[in-house]
């Protein structure tokens, strides 16, 4: 199984010494571990995205098979038949692909490891967002309140003037002020008339004031409803996979970086093992088999041309 994971050809590896078999078995074990980690990682990611075990399990195994096949191909496609510098240059694209795979695999596991810290951070973010919403609507609500108070204050002044006219009318008729003549005389009638006219005007002012207050109340209620809607949207919004990735990058960059390095080391280990090791018996057998195949192919082509 481990030799299959390393991408070796069974017929050729059987001809090799035991140390060569052990080397490729170790490489295969690393590839297998990477596939297992990718299954676990993608399971957490798919479960978070789809919120369903029935989807997360098959998709995670499917993703693990993709990573396994890709790693197996990357390792098996490396040929140790040229100089070290040429091997290093040719391995750069494979290392970059392995690096990309490590990043993809590590993120969901990082999110799972720092899940509690991420949840706390995102809850605080929601609170801050709701505070920002309140902060956005508060000035407009306070402005409406101040306008309403001004309208009420202006009407209170009108009521105070009404009370003044009433007191002047009453005291004139009782003879306690003004002409000091008691009775329903001309001055008393004049002040009563002024009072009655003002009552009529005050009724119109009251209706106008009530209409303005209703408009202010309606506008204030509309702003408060909008504010509550935005707060409800924020509080009920579901935390997604990429939200957690953003949060992870903010709360613990160092820890996330070290975990990423660990996965890069795991993912690139088979490549580095082959790259740093000397050309072994298996590589010689592969080269011999390729040369034999190419020679037979050229011979067949030559025979075909002669015919």
LUMKOLVEX-571010 format. One record per residue (C-alpha): x, y, z. Coordinates in steps of 0.5 Angstrom, whole numbers, plus 500, padded with zeros to 3 digits. Example, Ala and Ser with C-alpha at 12.3 -4.5 7.8 and 13.67 -1.06 7.14 Angstrom:
BEGIN
+-----+-----+-----+
|  xx |  yy |  zz |
+-----+-----+-----+
| 525 | 491 | 516 |
| 527 | 498 | 514 |
+-----+-----+-----+
***
This chain:
BEGIN
+-----+-----+-----+
|  xx |  yy |  zz |
+-----+-----+-----+
| 500 | 500 | 500 |
| 506 | 505 | 502 |
| 509 | 503 | 496 |
| 503 | 505 | 492 |
| 502 | 511 | 495 |
| 509 | 513 | 493 |
| 508 | 512 | 486 |
| 513 | 507 | 485 |
| 512 | 501 | 480 |
| 512 | 495 | 483 |
| 516 | 491 | 478 |
| 522 | 495 | 479 |
| 522 | 497 | 486 |
| 522 | 489 | 487 |
| 528 | 489 | 484 |
| 531 | 494 | 489 |
| 535 | 493 | 495 |
| 531 | 493 | 502 |
| 534 | 500 | 504 |
| 531 | 503 | 497 |
| 524 | 500 | 499 |
| 524 | 503 | 505 |
| 526 | 510 | 503 |
| 520 | 510 | 498 |
| 515 | 507 | 503 |
| 517 | 513 | 508 |
| 515 | 517 | 502 |
| 509 | 514 | 501 |
| 507 | 514 | 508 |
| 508 | 522 | 508 |
| 503 | 522 | 502 |
| 498 | 518 | 506 |
| 499 | 522 | 512 |
| 498 | 528 | 507 |
| 492 | 525 | 504 |
| 489 | 524 | 511 |
| 490 | 531 | 514 |
| 487 | 534 | 507 |
| 481 | 529 | 509 |
| 480 | 532 | 516 |
| 481 | 539 | 514 |
| 476 | 539 | 508 |
| 471 | 536 | 513 |
| 471 | 542 | 517 |
| 471 | 546 | 511 |
| 465 | 543 | 508 |
| 461 | 542 | 514 |
| 462 | 550 | 516 |
| 460 | 551 | 509 |
| 454 | 547 | 508 |
| 452 | 545 | 515 |
| 451 | 538 | 513 |
| 454 | 532 | 515 |
| 451 | 528 | 509 |
| 455 | 533 | 504 |
| 461 | 534 | 508 |
| 463 | 527 | 509 |
| 463 | 525 | 502 |
| 466 | 531 | 499 |
| 472 | 531 | 504 |
| 474 | 524 | 502 |
| 473 | 526 | 495 |
| 478 | 532 | 496 |
| 483 | 528 | 500 |
| 483 | 523 | 494 |
| 484 | 529 | 489 |
| 490 | 531 | 494 |
| 493 | 524 | 494 |
| 493 | 523 | 487 |
| 496 | 530 | 486 |
| 502 | 529 | 491 |
| 503 | 522 | 488 |
| 504 | 524 | 481 |
| 508 | 530 | 484 |
| 513 | 525 | 487 |
| 513 | 520 | 482 |
| 514 | 525 | 476 |
| 521 | 527 | 479 |
| 527 | 524 | 476 |
| 534 | 523 | 479 |
| 537 | 523 | 472 |
| 540 | 529 | 471 |
| 545 | 534 | 475 |
| 543 | 537 | 482 |
| 542 | 544 | 479 |
| 537 | 541 | 474 |
| 533 | 537 | 479 |
| 532 | 543 | 483 |
| 530 | 548 | 478 |
| 525 | 542 | 475 |
| 523 | 541 | 482 |
| 521 | 549 | 483 |
| 514 | 548 | 480 |
| 512 | 542 | 484 |
| 515 | 545 | 490 |
| 510 | 551 | 489 |
| 504 | 546 | 488 |
| 506 | 543 | 494 |
| 506 | 550 | 498 |
| 499 | 551 | 495 |
| 496 | 545 | 497 |
| 499 | 546 | 504 |
| 496 | 553 | 505 |
| 489 | 550 | 503 |
| 490 | 544 | 507 |
| 492 | 548 | 513 |
| 487 | 553 | 514 |
| 481 | 549 | 516 |
| 485 | 546 | 521 |
| 487 | 552 | 524 |
| 480 | 555 | 524 |
| 478 | 549 | 528 |
| 484 | 549 | 533 |
| 483 | 557 | 534 |
| 475 | 556 | 534 |
| 474 | 559 | 541 |
| 478 | 565 | 540 |
| 475 | 566 | 533 |
| 468 | 566 | 536 |
| 470 | 571 | 541 |
| 473 | 575 | 536 |
| 467 | 575 | 531 |
| 462 | 576 | 537 |
| 466 | 582 | 539 |
| 466 | 584 | 532 |
| 458 | 584 | 532 |
| 457 | 588 | 538 |
| 462 | 593 | 535 |
| 458 | 593 | 528 |
| 451 | 594 | 532 |
| 455 | 600 | 536 |
| 457 | 603 | 529 |
| 450 | 602 | 527 |
| 447 | 606 | 533 |
| 452 | 611 | 532 |
| 450 | 612 | 525 |
| 443 | 613 | 527 |
| 443 | 617 | 534 |
| 445 | 624 | 531 |
| 439 | 624 | 526 |
| 434 | 621 | 532 |
| 437 | 626 | 537 |
| 436 | 632 | 531 |
| 429 | 630 | 531 |
| 428 | 630 | 538 |
| 431 | 637 | 539 |
| 426 | 639 | 533 |
| 420 | 636 | 537 |
| 422 | 640 | 544 |
| 423 | 646 | 540 |
| 416 | 645 | 537 |
| 413 | 644 | 544 |
| 417 | 649 | 547 |
| 414 | 654 | 542 |
| 407 | 652 | 544 |
| 408 | 652 | 551 |
| 410 | 660 | 550 |
| 403 | 660 | 547 |
| 400 | 657 | 553 |
| 403 | 662 | 557 |
| 401 | 667 | 553 |
| 394 | 664 | 553 |
| 394 | 664 | 561 |
| 396 | 671 | 561 |
| 390 | 674 | 557 |
| 386 | 670 | 561 |
| 388 | 673 | 568 |
| 388 | 680 | 565 |
| 381 | 679 | 562 |
| 379 | 676 | 569 |
| 382 | 681 | 574 |
| 379 | 687 | 569 |
| 372 | 684 | 570 |
| 373 | 683 | 577 |
| 376 | 690 | 578 |
| 383 | 688 | 581 |
| 387 | 691 | 576 |
| 387 | 695 | 570 |
| 381 | 700 | 571 |
| 380 | 697 | 577 |
| 372 | 698 | 576 |
| 368 | 691 | 577 |
| 363 | 689 | 572 |
| 362 | 687 | 565 |
| 365 | 694 | 562 |
| 368 | 696 | 555 |
| 375 | 694 | 558 |
| 373 | 687 | 560 |
| 369 | 686 | 554 |
| 375 | 688 | 550 |
| 380 | 683 | 554 |
| 375 | 678 | 553 |
| 375 | 679 | 546 |
| 382 | 678 | 545 |
| 382 | 672 | 550 |
| 377 | 669 | 545 |
| 381 | 670 | 539 |
| 387 | 668 | 542 |
| 384 | 661 | 544 |
| 381 | 660 | 536 |
| 388 | 662 | 534 |
| 391 | 657 | 539 |
| 387 | 651 | 537 |
| 390 | 652 | 530 |
| 397 | 652 | 533 |
| 395 | 646 | 537 |
| 393 | 642 | 531 |
| 399 | 645 | 527 |
| 404 | 643 | 533 |
| 400 | 636 | 533 |
| 401 | 635 | 526 |
| 409 | 637 | 526 |
| 410 | 632 | 532 |
| 406 | 626 | 529 |
| 411 | 627 | 523 |
| 417 | 627 | 527 |
| 415 | 621 | 531 |
| 414 | 618 | 524 |
| 420 | 620 | 522 |
| 424 | 617 | 528 |
| 420 | 611 | 528 |
| 422 | 610 | 521 |
| 430 | 611 | 523 |
| 429 | 606 | 529 |
| 426 | 601 | 525 |
| 432 | 601 | 520 |
| 437 | 601 | 526 |
| 433 | 595 | 529 |
| 433 | 592 | 522 |
| 441 | 593 | 521 |
| 442 | 590 | 528 |
| 438 | 584 | 527 |
| 441 | 583 | 520 |
| 448 | 583 | 524 |
| 446 | 579 | 530 |
| 443 | 574 | 526 |
| 448 | 573 | 520 |
| 451 | 566 | 520 |
| 459 | 566 | 521 |
| 462 | 563 | 514 |
| 468 | 560 | 513 |
| 472 | 566 | 510 |
| 469 | 570 | 516 |
| 473 | 565 | 520 |
| 479 | 566 | 516 |
| 479 | 573 | 516 |
| 478 | 573 | 524 |
| 484 | 568 | 524 |
| 489 | 573 | 521 |
| 487 | 578 | 526 |
| 487 | 574 | 532 |
| 493 | 570 | 532 |
| 498 | 571 | 526 |
| 504 | 568 | 529 |
| 500 | 561 | 531 |
| 497 | 561 | 524 |
| 504 | 562 | 521 |
| 507 | 556 | 525 |
| 502 | 551 | 523 |
| 502 | 553 | 516 |
| 510 | 552 | 516 |
| 508 | 545 | 519 |
| 504 | 543 | 513 |
| 509 | 546 | 508 |
| 514 | 541 | 511 |
| 509 | 535 | 511 |
| 507 | 537 | 504 |
| 514 | 538 | 501 |
| 517 | 532 | 505 |
| 517 | 527 | 500 |
| 519 | 532 | 494 |
| 525 | 534 | 499 |
| 527 | 527 | 501 |
| 528 | 525 | 493 |
| 531 | 532 | 492 |
| 536 | 531 | 497 |
| 538 | 524 | 496 |
| 542 | 521 | 491 |
| 540 | 517 | 485 |
| 539 | 510 | 488 |
| 537 | 503 | 485 |
| 530 | 505 | 483 |
| 532 | 511 | 479 |
| 537 | 507 | 475 |
| 532 | 502 | 474 |
| 527 | 507 | 471 |
| 532 | 510 | 467 |
| 534 | 503 | 464 |
| 526 | 502 | 463 |
| 525 | 508 | 459 |
| 531 | 507 | 455 |
| 529 | 500 | 453 |
| 522 | 503 | 451 |
| 525 | 509 | 447 |
| 530 | 504 | 444 |
| 524 | 499 | 442 |
| 520 | 505 | 440 |
| 525 | 508 | 435 |
| 526 | 501 | 432 |
| 519 | 500 | 431 |
| 519 | 506 | 427 |
| 525 | 505 | 423 |
| 522 | 498 | 421 |
| 515 | 502 | 419 |
| 519 | 507 | 415 |
| 523 | 501 | 411 |
| 516 | 498 | 410 |
+-----+-----+-----+
***
